[in-house]
Structure formats: C-alpha cells, structure tokens
Amino acid sequence: MPKKRTGQRKKAEKQRMRQKEIRNREVDLAAHPSNANMECDQCGRKQKNRAFCYFCSALQRLPVCAKCGKQKCMQKTGDCLVKHAGVFTTGLQMVGAICDFCEAWICHGRNCLAAHACTCPLQDAVCVECDRGVWDHGGRVFRCGFCTSFLCEDDQFEHQASCQVLESETTKCQSCNRHGDLSCLRCK
C-alpha cells in the first residue's frame, strides 16, 4: 500500500516542482543579468553590464554577476570557490572571472563559473543590421520580436519596424482597436 500523502509531503512535492520550473525556465534576453543596464561611475554613461566601461575603460565599482545577478555574496557556506567563512563579500572580492562572450563579471560561485560560459545568451550575438558584436559597441543587445535575430541598441527599433508584417490595412489592433501591434497586453 502506498504511503499516505500528508500535508508536509504535498508541500514538499509542490516546492520541488516549483524549483524545477524555475531552473528550466527561459529568461528573456533583455532581463538577463549579463545584459542588464549599468551606469559608469566615472563618465556616467549607460551601457550593458560589463566588467570595464566601454567608453572610458574604468573598472566597475560594484560588479554584478552575469549568471545569477548578485552584487553581494552572502553565503557563509555553499558553493563558493573562494572561501570567506562568516564574512559577506562585495566588490572585487566576489569576482571569479570575466566572460569572454558578454564581457561581464562572473561571481566566485561554483555553479556560476562552471555553467555561465556554456549558457551565455550572448555567445553569438552579432547585430543583424550593423554586424557589430558585444565587444564592438557599448549598448545592450536585444532580439527582434518577429525574426528573433540579435540587434544592438542603436538598430533595434528601425529593424523591428522594417521586419514587422501588418496583416490588415490599418495599424490598429484587431482585438482591442488600439494603434500598434504590441501596444496593449491583451494583444500578446
């Protein structure tokens, strides 16, 4: 006879399923930590998250991990390759490497160092319009909503306007009668 499902067992199974979904979910490129917004401390220009400023080559004061998005390592025990027992680390103390693809910091966590290079979303990110890679421009990288090609920040809107196909003669949404293809959440 199978074991009776108690409340605690049901809760544990739900939590296991939730964690599995979180691990397997597909993160949007614009929301990925390696493509997050960063403002340089010295020149004040906005750019994608990277180890060094693209414009003035200054070192980023508060690095953000390109894999997990952490700015501070608060693990007293765990998967840290650099042991810091009982001490929280910030700044360059939590840095383990720089990614070759997205040019951003990676923290000293074993999972981040081992997995980020294989799963970096910007591995082959070359803009379709201007043929520039991550190392050639300072802006963020996006995907076209229609053809899913990589686009730099400069060419994003022009490409999407030329790539967009209107299915009717008017530019109004068919379901809610508003202008534009993706102007309301009901249309998506």
Buried (B, 14 or more C-beta within 10 A) or exposed (E): EEEEEEEEEEEEEEEEEEEEEEEEEEEEBEEBBBBBEBEBEEEEEEBBBBBBBBEEEEEBEEBBBBBBBBEBBEBEEEEBEEEBEEEEBBEEBBBBBBBEBBBBBBBBBEEBBEBBBEEBBBEEBBBBBEEBBBEEBBBBBBBBEEEEBBBBBBBBEEBBEEBBEEEEEEEBBEEEEEEEBEEBEEEE
